Amino acid sequence: HDKVVKISLEESFVELHDNCGPEGEHGGCTASVILQLGDKLFVANTGDSQSFICFHHSSTGATGIAYITQDHKPNLPEEKARVESMGAQVWVPRSGPASSRVLFTDPETGDQTALATSRSIGDRDVTGFGVIPNPQIDIIDIQRLLKTETTPKSFLPSWISTPPEEPLIDDVHIFAVSATDGMMDILEAKDIAKFLAPSLCRENGEHLLAACEKLISTAADGWRRATADGRYRDDIAISVSKIRSPSLK
């Protein structure tokens, strides 16, 4: 079953890549998908947007990241080997915040072009240089995550009491976040998770839409400060979904 789902997700990414836009036009994007089927989360990611699975303990207020996707940067050994085997070059900065790039020469114009990711959807003109749409797919077992994060009684605050026969307390919220690189280049996943947790896990928390709008504004301000003229920024988007609520609220 898991294999069938993974094949279906990969085929969907490749089919979208092959058919998005008229023939001859180019221009790509990243893609990050979280699919929940029963107690399993299938996370498919291509490029440098990110998806992450978060947990929050209602009894302690602790919030953390249980899983996060890997960016497909050209300097990663597997990515670099594939790109170079297809005739392109990988440029890796010696220092500073600059990202590695896939360098290739346009066969029609002779111009050299650079791409910051080694996987994308829609960049059909560089597929022949090893920039592929195929996603990396991981499976997260919700019950296994819950077992890991369920809180022993000894870790709970003194004001929470439980029957002696219950060694564990279920106070675990689980939620999922997907965000583009325009947000993730400015904000840390752990900070995003902590900021969103009250909206998802508390009855008196800020409305989720308002919280997301604040994160987008914060990222936009970060781009304005980071760029010379304050006019450039990458696409900033975020999607959030609650996966699980605990029996103890």
Backbone bond lengths (Angstrom), bond angles and torsions (degrees), N, CA, C in turn:
res aa  C-N    CA-C-N  psi(-1)  N-CA   C-N-CA  omega(-1)  CA-C   N-CA-C  phi
1 H - - - 1.474 - - 1.521 110.94 -
2 D 1.338 116.60 -48.45 1.471 120.25 -179.88 1.521 110.92 -59.70
3 K 1.330 116.38 -41.13 1.463 120.83 -178.89 1.519 111.11 -63.50
4 V 1.341 116.37 -40.28 1.466 120.87 179.80 1.524 110.42 -63.76
5 V 1.331 116.97 -42.67 1.464 121.23 179.36 1.527 110.52 -63.38
6 K 1.324 116.55 -43.70 1.467 120.27 -179.38 1.534 111.21 -64.09
7 I 1.318 116.05 -40.90 1.465 119.41 177.87 1.522 110.51 -64.10
8 S 1.321 117.00 -41.44 1.466 121.47 -179.81 1.525 111.26 -63.13
9 L 1.326 116.55 -42.34 1.463 120.30 178.65 1.529 111.04 -64.14
10 E 1.314 116.21 -45.24 1.461 119.03 -179.29 1.526 110.85 -64.09
11 E 1.322 117.04 -42.90 1.462 120.06 179.03 1.525 111.49 -62.84
12 S 1.328 117.16 -34.00 1.466 120.87 178.67 1.527 110.74 -65.79
13 F 1.322 116.56 -42.59 1.465 120.33 178.35 1.528 110.74 -62.36
14 V 1.331 115.75 -46.36 1.463 120.08 -177.24 1.529 110.83 -66.76
15 E 1.337 116.98 -40.66 1.464 120.14 179.22 1.529 111.06 -64.33
16 L 1.316 117.12 -40.64 1.464 120.06 177.10 1.524 110.24 -62.43
17 H 1.310 116.59 -43.07 1.467 121.66 178.62 1.530 110.83 -59.27
18 D 1.311 116.11 -43.88 1.466 120.85 -175.89 1.521 112.98 -71.27
19 N 1.330 117.24 -23.25 1.467 119.65 -170.84 1.523 115.17 -120.83
20 C 1.320 118.26 4.28 1.466 119.08 -178.18 1.527 109.93 -84.61
21 G 1.306 116.80 112.15 1.451 121.21 177.72 1.509 112.43 88.59
22 P 1.330 117.17 156.67 1.461 122.40 -179.64 1.515 111.95 -63.21
23 E 1.322 116.39 153.79 1.457 121.94 177.03 1.524 109.49 -59.94
24 G 1.318 116.43 135.58 1.452 120.93 179.33 1.517 113.20 98.06
25 E 1.326 117.17 -23.75 1.463 120.14 175.60 1.522 109.23 -86.74
26 H 1.311 116.28 149.82 1.451 119.55 -179.65 1.521 110.18 -142.50
27 G 1.281 114.49 173.25 1.465 121.50 -174.53 1.507 107.50 131.56
28 G 1.315 116.23 124.57 1.463 118.67 -171.16 1.506 114.41 -119.64
29 C 1.318 113.87 178.22 1.462 121.02 178.86 1.518 108.55 -151.42
30 T 1.307 115.29 168.84 1.453 121.57 174.16 1.524 108.79 -90.25
31 A 1.326 116.58 169.36 1.471 120.93 176.94 1.516 109.06 -151.09
32 S 1.328 116.05 135.63 1.456 121.25 178.32 1.519 108.42 -141.00
33 V 1.325 116.15 124.08 1.464 122.04 -173.28 1.519 109.89 -128.23
34 I 1.326 116.48 136.20 1.463 121.92 171.76 1.527 107.45 -119.71
35 L 1.319 116.18 118.32 1.464 122.48 -179.48 1.520 109.11 -114.62
36 Q 1.337 117.15 121.23 1.460 120.72 177.53 1.515 109.74 -99.96
37 L 1.324 115.31 124.33 1.456 122.34 174.35 1.522 107.18 -128.37
38 G 1.326 116.03 104.88 1.459 119.61 -176.95 1.506 111.14 63.44
39 D 1.331 116.66 -125.90 1.459 121.98 -178.28 1.524 112.72 -95.55
40 K 1.330 116.62 18.26 1.459 119.37 -179.94 1.526 110.88 -124.01
41 L 1.331 114.75 142.32 1.454 122.11 174.52 1.525 108.32 -111.81
42 F 1.314 116.36 122.49 1.459 121.93 176.42 1.533 107.25 -101.14
43 V 1.319 116.34 117.54 1.468 121.42 -177.24 1.524 108.35 -111.66
44 A 1.340 115.83 117.48 1.463 121.79 179.46 1.519 108.42 -115.24
45 N 1.336 116.31 129.01 1.460 119.73 -174.38 1.520 110.96 -139.32
46 T 1.332 115.11 132.92 1.457 122.58 174.14 1.526 108.74 -130.44
47 G 1.325 117.29 122.96 1.459 120.52 178.90 1.511 113.00 99.39
48 D 1.344 116.29 -150.13 1.462 120.09 -173.95 1.524 114.36 -121.11
49 S 1.332 117.77 18.14 1.455 117.79 159.64 1.526 106.74 -74.55
50 Q 1.316 117.65 165.09 1.459 119.21 -176.30 1.517 111.52 -134.16
51 S 1.317 114.90 145.85 1.462 122.16 169.35 1.524 107.55 -119.87
52 F 1.330 115.88 142.97 1.455 118.56 177.42 1.526 110.65 -145.70
53 I 1.320 114.32 148.02 1.463 123.13 -179.92 1.521 107.74 -104.12
54 C 1.325 115.65 126.82 1.465 121.52 -173.05 1.525 110.79 -117.19
55 F 1.315 115.83 153.34 1.460 121.33 173.14 1.524 109.45 -126.74
56 H 1.320 115.26 152.41 1.468 121.34 178.15 1.513 108.43 -142.55
57 H 1.336 116.33 130.95 1.467 122.10 177.71 1.526 109.14 -96.02
58 S 1.325 116.56 117.00 1.461 119.88 -178.20 1.523 112.07 -68.80
59 S 1.335 118.70 -25.80 1.461 120.95 -177.09 1.521 112.75 -79.08
60 T 1.329 117.44 -30.29 1.463 120.84 -176.57 1.529 112.90 -114.23
61 G 1.323 116.73 -17.68 1.460 120.48 -176.49 1.517 113.95 81.89
62 A 1.336 116.64 2.75 1.465 120.28 -178.85 1.528 110.37 -70.76
63 T 1.331 116.42 136.21 1.461 123.11 178.92 1.520 108.43 -130.43
64 G 1.330 116.15 140.94 1.457 118.57 -179.62 1.516 112.24 -154.96
65 I 1.326 114.97 177.01 1.460 123.07 -179.79 1.527 108.63 -106.74
66 A 1.318 116.92 121.83 1.459 121.00 178.66 1.523 111.82 -90.42
67 Y 1.334 116.31 -26.98 1.468 121.02 -177.42 1.522 108.44 -158.36
68 I 1.332 116.43 144.63 1.459 121.06 173.92 1.523 108.85 -146.00
69 T 1.313 116.50 142.95 1.457 120.79 -179.38 1.530 110.72 -70.86
70 Q 1.316 114.61 161.53 1.461 121.18 177.37 1.518 109.61 -99.27
71 D 1.323 116.47 132.16 1.459 120.44 174.10 1.526 109.83 -65.64
72 H 1.323 115.98 142.97 1.461 119.91 176.27 1.532 108.83 -93.90
73 K 1.317 114.79 83.13 1.449 121.94 179.57 1.531 109.55 -95.28
74 P 1.332 117.74 143.32 1.464 120.92 -175.04 1.520 115.25 -61.94
75 N 1.339 117.93 -21.68 1.463 119.70 -177.47 1.526 113.32 -81.51
76 L 1.340 119.04 -9.17 1.461 120.52 176.95 1.530 108.72 -64.95
77 P 1.332 118.09 137.83 1.474 121.07 -172.33 1.526 114.38 -51.19
78 E 1.329 117.57 -48.24 1.468 120.22 -178.46 1.522 111.34 -65.66
79 E 1.338 115.92 -41.66 1.456 120.15 -179.39 1.536 110.27 -68.13
80 K 1.307 116.32 -43.79 1.468 121.47 -178.75 1.530 110.75 -61.81
81 A 1.331 116.28 -42.69 1.462 120.39 -179.13 1.526 111.02 -63.02
82 R 1.320 117.55 -42.13 1.467 120.58 -179.34 1.526 110.90 -66.40
83 V 1.322 116.53 -46.31 1.464 121.10 -177.81 1.533 110.84 -62.38
84 E 1.323 116.41 -46.73 1.465 119.78 -178.10 1.524 111.92 -68.13
85 S 1.337 116.88 -31.31 1.466 119.41 178.51 1.523 111.81 -68.74
86 M 1.351 116.38 -18.11 1.466 121.50 179.93 1.528 112.36 -97.37
87 G 1.319 117.11 4.57 1.446 120.27 173.07 1.516 116.48 101.08
88 A 1.313 117.99 -0.70 1.466 120.93 177.26 1.531 109.53 -93.55
89 Q 1.323 116.32 169.29 1.453 122.05 176.91 1.529 109.33 -113.13
90 V 1.312 115.56 154.41 1.464 121.18 175.92 1.525 108.35 -116.04
91 W 1.322 115.58 121.94 1.463 121.41 176.92 1.519 108.83 -97.62
92 V 1.323 115.43 127.77 1.463 121.05 -179.49 1.527 108.14 -120.77
93 P 1.324 118.95 120.66 1.470 120.74 -179.95 1.521 111.11 -65.76
94 R 1.326 115.86 144.42 1.464 119.95 179.43 1.517 111.93 -73.82
95 S 1.326 116.61 -29.63 1.463 120.24 -179.57 1.523 108.70 -163.34
96 G 1.331 115.60 173.57 1.454 120.40 176.43 1.515 112.69 87.84
97 P 1.328 116.42 -179.23 1.464 121.26 -173.55 1.527 114.18 -82.65
98 A 1.330 117.99 -5.72 1.462 120.32 -176.47 1.524 110.72 -61.33
99 S 1.340 115.72 146.77 1.458 122.06 -179.05 1.521 109.85 -94.88
100 S 1.339 115.72 153.60 1.461 119.94 174.90 1.526 109.84 -65.16
101 R 1.327 116.48 158.37 1.465 121.57 -175.21 1.530 111.21 -136.98
102 V 1.337 114.55 146.62 1.459 120.66 166.62 1.529 107.06 -86.08
103 L 1.324 117.53 121.57 1.463 122.44 179.66 1.523 108.97 -106.36
104 F 1.305 116.55 127.09 1.460 120.08 178.90 1.521 108.89 -146.48
105 T 1.318 115.95 158.08 1.456 122.07 179.80 1.522 109.87 -104.26
106 D 1.308 116.42 124.21 1.457 121.54 178.73 1.530 109.11 -62.93
107 P 1.334 117.45 120.30 1.464 119.18 -176.27 1.521 113.93 -65.49
108 E 1.334 117.91 -21.49 1.456 120.99 -178.67 1.534 112.24 -89.05
109 T 1.331 116.77 -43.03 1.465 120.15 -175.37 1.522 113.19 -98.72
110 G 1.340 116.22 -21.92 1.455 119.52 -176.15 1.509 113.60 80.45
111 D 1.335 116.99 0.68 1.463 121.17 -179.93 1.523 110.43 -78.53
112 Q 1.339 115.26 145.63 1.458 119.30 175.75 1.528 109.13 -89.49
113 T 1.322 115.56 134.24 1.458 122.07 -176.76 1.518 109.31 -125.58
114 A 1.325 116.14 153.20 1.460 121.13 -179.96 1.520 110.27 -127.26
115 L 1.323 115.48 141.67 1.464 121.91 179.06 1.518 108.37 -130.61
116 A 1.349 116.15 135.15 1.464 120.57 -172.52 1.518 113.85 -84.43
117 T 1.328 118.17 -7.70 1.462 121.05 177.54 1.524 109.67 -125.59
118 S 1.323 115.64 154.34 1.459 120.79 179.13 1.525 112.05 -99.32
119 R 1.338 116.00 0.17 1.469 121.20 173.64 1.521 107.86 -140.99
120 S 1.325 116.00 139.55 1.460 119.94 177.51 1.519 108.93 -163.11
121 I 1.329 114.97 165.77 1.461 121.37 175.17 1.525 108.37 -108.28
122 G 1.330 116.86 126.31 1.453 120.96 175.18 1.511 115.61 103.66
123 D 1.331 117.86 -16.15 1.468 120.44 178.35 1.523 109.36 -83.13
124 R 1.332 115.97 64.88 1.461 120.13 -173.46 1.521 112.75 -68.18
125 D 1.319 116.90 -24.13 1.467 119.26 -178.92 1.522 112.41 -72.80
126 V 1.343 118.32 -12.59 1.466 119.84 178.65 1.530 112.74 -116.80
127 T 1.333 116.73 6.91 1.466 118.97 176.85 1.524 110.16 -59.28
128 G 1.338 116.18 -36.45 1.458 120.19 178.37 1.508 113.95 -67.64
129 F 1.325 117.46 -9.55 1.465 122.01 176.92 1.530 111.31 -104.31
130 G 1.319 116.05 16.60 1.468 119.52 174.72 1.510 115.58 90.13
131 V 1.340 118.95 4.95 1.471 121.70 175.24 1.531 106.60 -87.83
132 I 1.312 116.71 104.76 1.455 121.93 -168.34 1.529 111.53 -109.92
133 P 1.354 117.30 158.19 1.465 120.42 178.30 1.525 113.14 -91.03
134 N 1.319 118.13 -9.83 1.462 121.49 -173.53 1.527 111.65 -61.44
135 P 1.319 117.08 127.22 1.472 119.69 -177.09 1.521 112.65 -82.25
136 Q 1.307 114.84 157.13 1.467 120.96 164.33 1.518 106.31 -87.04
137 I 1.326 117.38 129.26 1.467 121.66 -174.68 1.517 109.65 -120.63
138 D 1.328 116.18 125.59 1.454 122.62 176.71 1.526 109.71 -121.69
139 I 1.321 115.60 155.18 1.464 121.81 -179.73 1.523 108.72 -118.96
140 I 1.327 116.21 126.94 1.469 121.62 177.09 1.515 108.26 -111.70
141 D 1.318 116.38 123.12 1.458 122.53 178.54 1.532 108.22 -87.16
142 I 1.316 116.74 114.97 1.462 120.93 -175.58 1.518 111.27 -63.61
143 Q 1.322 117.56 -41.71 1.465 120.17 -178.84 1.524 111.60 -66.46
144 R 1.321 116.48 -36.04 1.469 119.13 177.04 1.523 110.42 -67.41
145 L 1.333 116.19 -40.60 1.457 120.11 176.77 1.522 110.23 -63.40
146 L 1.325 116.62 -42.11 1.462 120.80 179.60 1.522 111.08 -61.97
147 K 1.322 116.15 -41.16 1.462 120.19 179.76 1.523 110.62 -63.45
148 T 1.314 116.26 -37.03 1.462 120.76 179.35 1.523 111.66 -68.43
149 E 1.343 115.68 -38.21 1.458 119.74 -172.02 1.522 114.75 -96.68
150 T 1.336 118.36 -8.38 1.460 119.59 178.65 1.522 109.79 -61.84
151 T 1.321 115.60 134.12 1.460 121.46 -168.56 1.527 113.04 -89.39
152 P 1.345 118.90 122.43 1.471 120.71 172.63 1.522 110.39 -62.67
153 K 1.336 116.46 151.61 1.472 120.86 -178.82 1.525 112.34 -56.67
154 S 1.321 116.58 -35.94 1.456 119.56 -175.02 1.523 112.65 -66.55
155 F 1.350 117.18 -17.57 1.458 120.36 -179.28 1.525 112.27 -92.40
156 L 1.337 117.30 -5.71 1.452 120.29 -176.16 1.519 111.44 -82.43
157 P 1.338 117.17 153.58 1.463 119.74 174.06 1.525 111.08 -60.05
158 S 1.330 116.44 154.62 1.466 121.03 -174.67 1.518 112.60 -63.90
159 W 1.350 117.07 -23.59 1.457 118.97 -175.98 1.527 112.95 -80.80
160 I 1.353 117.64 -3.16 1.467 120.48 175.79 1.523 108.32 -103.01
161 S 1.332 116.13 123.94 1.456 120.64 179.07 1.523 109.63 -114.04
162 T 1.318 116.50 145.28 1.462 121.97 178.35 1.521 108.83 -134.51
163 P 1.297 117.80 154.08 1.472 120.26 177.06 1.526 110.60 -59.77
164 P 1.315 118.85 144.20 1.464 121.84 -177.01 1.518 113.01 -57.44
165 E 1.346 117.35 -30.42 1.459 119.16 -176.82 1.527 112.63 -77.09
166 E 1.338 118.71 -4.57 1.452 121.87 179.38 1.529 110.43 -105.70
167 P 1.345 117.29 97.49 1.468 119.25 -176.94 1.520 113.59 -73.73
168 L 1.341 117.34 -18.07 1.455 120.31 -176.48 1.516 110.78 -126.15
169 I 1.304 115.39 151.25 1.460 122.05 177.73 1.530 108.75 -116.48
170 D 1.326 115.49 130.00 1.457 120.12 176.82 1.523 108.10 -93.59
171 D 1.323 115.63 99.47 1.466 120.83 178.29 1.526 110.58 -126.79
172 V 1.338 116.26 23.48 1.458 121.31 -168.25 1.527 112.51 -96.95
173 H 1.321 114.91 118.97 1.458 121.95 168.15 1.529 107.90 -93.54
174 I 1.313 117.25 143.37 1.464 121.64 174.81 1.521 108.13 -127.39
175 F 1.339 116.22 132.19 1.462 119.73 176.75 1.522 110.27 -141.57
176 A 1.322 115.36 159.80 1.459 121.87 -175.73 1.521 110.42 -118.84
177 V 1.317 116.14 144.43 1.458 122.42 179.04 1.527 108.80 -133.22
178 S 1.319 116.54 135.55 1.464 122.26 168.30 1.525 107.38 -124.02
179 A 1.325 116.77 134.75 1.465 120.02 -177.92 1.524 109.74 -146.43
180 T 1.319 115.68 147.61 1.455 120.79 -179.96 1.524 110.72 -77.75
181 D 1.353 114.38 167.59 1.463 118.82 -177.56 1.520 112.49 -66.16
182 G 1.336 117.78 -22.32 1.457 120.12 176.37 1.517 112.47 -62.01
183 M 1.326 116.91 -27.74 1.462 120.78 174.39 1.527 110.71 -90.62
184 M 1.343 116.25 -43.47 1.452 119.78 -173.25 1.530 112.76 -71.93
185 D 1.333 118.09 -20.78 1.464 120.18 175.11 1.523 112.10 -73.19
186 I 1.322 116.37 -16.75 1.470 120.88 -177.23 1.526 111.82 -108.23
187 L 1.319 117.40 -39.79 1.465 122.11 -174.24 1.527 111.15 -113.23
188 E 1.328 115.94 148.95 1.458 121.82 176.80 1.529 110.10 -85.75
189 A 1.331 115.86 145.43 1.467 120.63 -179.45 1.529 111.40 -58.18
190 K 1.321 116.85 -40.56 1.469 119.57 -178.18 1.529 111.56 -64.72
191 D 1.328 116.69 -34.48 1.468 119.97 179.13 1.529 110.88 -72.97
192 I 1.332 116.65 -37.35 1.460 120.52 176.15 1.524 109.91 -62.53
193 A 1.329 116.66 -44.77 1.469 121.06 -179.71 1.528 111.27 -61.07
194 K 1.325 116.93 -45.57 1.466 120.57 179.99 1.527 111.36 -63.76
195 F 1.325 116.74 -36.75 1.455 120.52 -178.76 1.525 111.37 -69.98
196 L 1.348 117.25 -36.52 1.457 121.57 -176.81 1.528 113.39 -82.64
197 A 1.319 117.11 -23.91 1.468 120.93 -173.51 1.534 113.74 -54.10
198 P 1.336 120.44 -46.01 1.472 118.88 179.79 1.528 112.92 -60.63
199 S 1.322 117.91 -35.61 1.464 120.89 -179.29 1.522 111.67 -68.22
200 L 1.329 116.64 -30.73 1.459 121.26 -176.43 1.528 113.23 -94.90
201 C 1.329 116.45 -25.10 1.461 119.86 -167.56 1.523 114.84 -118.77
202 R 1.332 118.05 -4.51 1.468 120.76 178.99 1.518 110.01 -123.90
203 E 1.305 115.46 140.86 1.469 119.49 -178.62 1.523 111.66 -66.07
204 N 1.326 117.08 -30.80 1.467 120.77 -178.67 1.524 112.19 -100.20
205 G 1.335 117.25 16.51 1.459 120.60 -179.68 1.516 112.11 -73.11
206 E 1.323 115.99 161.06 1.453 121.72 177.89 1.526 110.22 -60.84
207 H 1.326 116.64 146.42 1.462 120.39 178.46 1.534 109.11 -56.07
208 L 1.328 116.07 137.76 1.459 120.43 -174.73 1.528 112.01 -59.43
209 L 1.327 117.77 -39.34 1.463 120.50 -179.76 1.526 110.97 -62.23
210 A 1.330 116.21 -42.08 1.466 120.11 178.96 1.527 110.61 -64.45
211 A 1.330 116.93 -39.40 1.463 120.65 178.99 1.527 110.78 -63.91
212 C 1.335 117.01 -42.23 1.462 120.75 178.91 1.525 111.12 -65.32
213 E 1.324 116.69 -39.24 1.467 120.13 178.49 1.530 110.81 -62.97
214 K 1.328 117.42 -37.63 1.466 120.50 177.96 1.529 111.22 -66.19
215 L 1.333 116.62 -39.12 1.458 119.70 177.89 1.531 111.11 -64.16
216 I 1.325 116.46 -41.13 1.461 120.84 178.30 1.528 110.42 -63.19
217 S 1.332 116.77 -43.21 1.465 120.51 178.78 1.522 111.58 -64.55
218 T 1.331 116.47 -39.29 1.468 120.27 178.70 1.525 110.87 -63.63
219 A 1.343 115.95 -42.86 1.466 119.73 178.46 1.526 110.98 -64.73
220 A 1.336 116.68 -41.80 1.471 120.44 179.02 1.523 110.76 -61.80
221 D 1.331 117.35 -41.64 1.467 120.80 177.08 1.528 110.78 -62.29
222 G 1.329 115.85 -37.69 1.460 119.78 178.30 1.514 112.25 -63.26
223 W 1.326 116.91 -39.89 1.468 120.55 177.17 1.531 111.04 -66.06
224 R 1.321 116.80 -38.98 1.466 119.69 179.20 1.522 111.35 -62.19
225 R 1.319 115.94 -38.73 1.468 119.58 179.77 1.520 112.21 -75.01
226 A 1.343 115.99 -28.82 1.462 120.02 -173.76 1.517 113.86 -84.43
227 T 1.328 117.94 -21.96 1.463 120.83 -177.54 1.523 110.98 -99.66
228 A 1.323 115.12 152.55 1.459 120.82 -173.42 1.521 112.94 -60.31
229 D 1.330 117.16 -47.14 1.465 119.44 -178.27 1.518 112.68 -102.89
230 G 1.361 117.00 -1.38 1.452 120.72 178.20 1.508 115.03 71.65
231 R 1.326 117.27 14.10 1.459 120.05 -174.20 1.526 113.56 -104.07
232 Y 1.347 117.34 -16.45 1.474 119.28 -177.20 1.519 110.80 -101.49
233 R 1.331 115.19 142.74 1.456 120.54 168.84 1.516 108.22 -157.84
234 D 1.310 115.40 150.62 1.456 120.37 174.22 1.525 109.48 -75.81
235 D 1.333 115.65 164.51 1.458 120.14 177.44 1.527 110.31 -57.06
236 I 1.331 116.69 133.77 1.467 122.09 -179.18 1.529 108.16 -119.21
237 A 1.312 116.55 112.07 1.463 121.40 179.20 1.522 108.96 -146.87
238 I 1.332 115.60 151.91 1.464 120.29 179.73 1.528 109.38 -147.02
239 S 1.325 115.53 142.95 1.464 122.60 176.12 1.524 107.84 -131.39
240 V 1.334 116.69 135.91 1.464 121.28 -175.12 1.529 109.55 -132.84
241 S 1.326 117.02 140.60 1.469 120.23 178.83 1.533 109.94 -145.06
242 K 1.312 115.76 136.42 1.473 120.40 175.98 1.530 108.02 -80.70
243 I 1.305 116.50 130.95 1.453 122.44 -178.62 1.527 111.93 -99.73
244 R 1.328 115.57 -38.68 1.461 118.90 -175.09 1.513 111.19 -155.73
245 S 1.330 116.12 142.42 1.462 123.46 171.51 1.520 108.37 -114.61
246 P 1.344 118.02 147.68 1.476 120.70 -176.70 1.521 111.75 -83.92
247 S 1.337 113.82 168.46 1.456 119.55 175.22 1.535 110.50 -76.06
248 L 1.344 116.73 -29.56 1.468 122.09 175.07 1.508 107.75 -97.60
249 K 1.316 118.84 116.91 1.465 122.80 -178.04 1.501 110.75 -110.59
